[in-house]
């Protein structure tokens, strides 16, 4: 029941309560008036009461109508608000459904992402293991290649050394070797000079080029020191070429003419005729060689022996 219905019910009860009182009042004896005046007054009172009653009922109807209209308006407003709230509830339900769907999509995406991450991690782990195995294999290959390279280098070095040795052996076997083969003193007598003929021979298998020599001759009572003095050469041979197994000759000659006194002094002072010098030459392998020689005359003969030192050749 609405508030308007409650007000109408209260007004109806009030009217019903007032009617017995009016009836009781109407039943009371009126003062006795004159009949004409009494009826007129009663009629006027009754008309006034009816007018007021009609006016009250009219006002009650109007107020009830207004309240009903207001109640209807409020009800309509409430209905519209209920509709709006229902629409809002529907929209919120839709939003909730969308949010749940989005959450499900997010969960599925997260699951997919987690699976992708897991698969990617497993794939990367496998790639890492493969790369590690490849690195180990590459390291072994590198070590093997290093060993092979070392072996190849050692082999190349050995081959180079062997070739060098072979070349040196060939050069040693085929190079020229210029050495003193013989020497003969010229007769020592008054009026002559101390001189000798020295024969040098190329004992090698190839020619000796650009041969030069310098030689010395003197009487000495002591062996020649090492190194031998070579300041003032008595003779310097011209540049020449000597073939294999060929000879060339040196003729060292002292500038002093011998006298009888000098001839007698030789045995008395234990003097010996010494010849020494140096021969230089080149070979076909573009190498330069030096031969140093030292000879001492054998006592009582025209032959010469080699000195105990200072005979070298390279």
DOMIMI-142059 format. One record per residue (C-alpha): residue in one letter; x, y, z. Coordinates in steps of 0.05 Angstrom, whole numbers, plus 5000, padded with zeros to 4 digits. Each point is the difference from the previous one (the first is absolute). Layout:
BEGIN
AXYZ/...
END
This chain:
BEGIN
X500050005000/X502750694980/X500250625044/X494150304960/X495749395013/X501850055074/X498050745002/X493349864966/X498549445049/X501450465059/X495550544971/X494549494988/X500449765072/X499850725025/X493850134959/X496749375025/X501750205072/X497150694990/X493349774973/X497449695065/X501850645036/X496250404948/X494249525006/X500250075075/X500150754993/X494349984951/X496049585048/X500950505055/X493950435011/X500750674970/X497850585040/X493150154984/X499750574952/X495150254958/X498449504947/X501850444940/X506650245028/X502049325025/X499149664934/X503850554964/X505949975047/X500249244997/X500050014925/X505650504998/X504149595048/X498849384961/X501950334935/X506350285032/X501949335028/X498849664933/X504250544965/X505649905049/X499449254995/X500250044924/X505850495003/X503849545048/X498649404957/X502150394938/X506450235033/X501149295025/X498949744929/X504650524971/X505449865052/X499049264990/X500550094925/X506250435006/X503149495048/X498149454951/X503150384942/X506250135041/X500149275021/X499149794928/X505650484980/X504449735054/X498149304980/X501650164927/X506650325022/X501549395042/X498249564942/X504650404954/X505449985053/X498949265007/X500549944924/X506350414999/X502849595057/X497949374964/X503450264937/X506150185041/X499849315031/X499549704931/X505750434975/X504149825062/X498349274987/X502350094928/X506250355024/X501249455049/X499149484945/X504850404956/X504950065058/X499449255013/X501149874926/X505950484999/X502649665063/X499249324966/X503550274938/X505550295044/X500749345036/X500249634934/X505050514973/X504149935064/X499749254993/X502150064927/X505550495019/X502449545056/X500049424952/X503650414948/X505150245052/X500949295025/X500749734930/X504750574982/X504149875062/X500349254984/X501850164928/X505450495023/X502649485049/X500449494945/X503550514955/X504850165057/X501649275009/X500949914925/X504550624998/X504049735059/X500949344964/X501950374936/X504950435040/X503049375032/X500449674932/X502950644970/X505150035057/X501949284986/X500450154926/X504250625015/X504649605045/X500549464946/X501150544948/X505350325045/X503449335008/X499549884926/X502650704987/X505749895049/X501449334967/X499650334932/X504550565023/X504849515030/X499849604937/X501050634958/X505650215046/X503149314995/X499150014924/X503050704998/X505749775046/X500949384957/X500150434937/X504850485033/X504449425022/X499549704930/X501750684970/X505850095049/X502249294987/X499650124925/X503750665009/X505349675042/X500749444950/X500150444939/X503150655025/X507250194983/X505349875051/X506450404988/X505849735043/X507650004999/X502449364968/X507650104997/X505650505010/X507350004978/X505650465021/X504750314950/X507449845014/X502750435056/X506950274980/X503650665000/X497450474947/X493049714999/X493850225038/X495949565045/X494249754958/X495549404987/X494749724955/X493349855033/X494849584964/X492650085018/X494849514973/X492450034994/X498149325029/X492650134991/X495149824943/X498150714979/X504250614981/X502750505049/X498650724979/X503250665016/X506249705030/X504750495035/X506049845043/X505350345042/X506449655026/X506050135043/X507149695007/X505150105056/X505249645042/X497649895072/X502849665061/X493049925030/X493249754974/X495150524973/X495050275051/X492549944994/X497350394966/X505650064949/X502650694982/X497450224933/X501650734998/X505050054943/X498749484946/X505949834957/X495649824941/X492650044982/X497749554943/X495250274949/X492749794999/X499249334965/X495349404992/X502349295013/X496249404975/X499049365039/X506349595011/X504250574970/X506350325030/X502650705005/X506850235026/X502550525048/X507150255000/X501750335066/X506850354996/X503950395052/X503050664979/X506749915035/X505749684962/X503549465040/X507450065019/X505049475023/X499450275071/X492549954997/X500549284973/X504549815060/X495350355049/X494149574981/X502249355035/X503850375054/X493850395023/X495349424985/X496350414949/X494649684957/X496950264937/X492550125011/X494750134947/X492950215019/X494150344968/X492550024983/X496049784939/X492850264991/X494949774948/X492549914985/X496149384980/X494149884954/X495250035061/X501650735012/X504249875061/X506850295017/X505749575026/X506850125032/X506049545005/X505750195047/X506649624992/X506649965038/X506249614976/X506949905030/X506149744962/X502449315018/X507350035024/X505149794948/X494949944943/X496150454952/X493349725026/X495150335046/X495649735055/X493550305027/X500550405064/X497049725063/X494650544997/X497250554956/X497649534945/X492550094992/X494849984945/X492550134998/
END
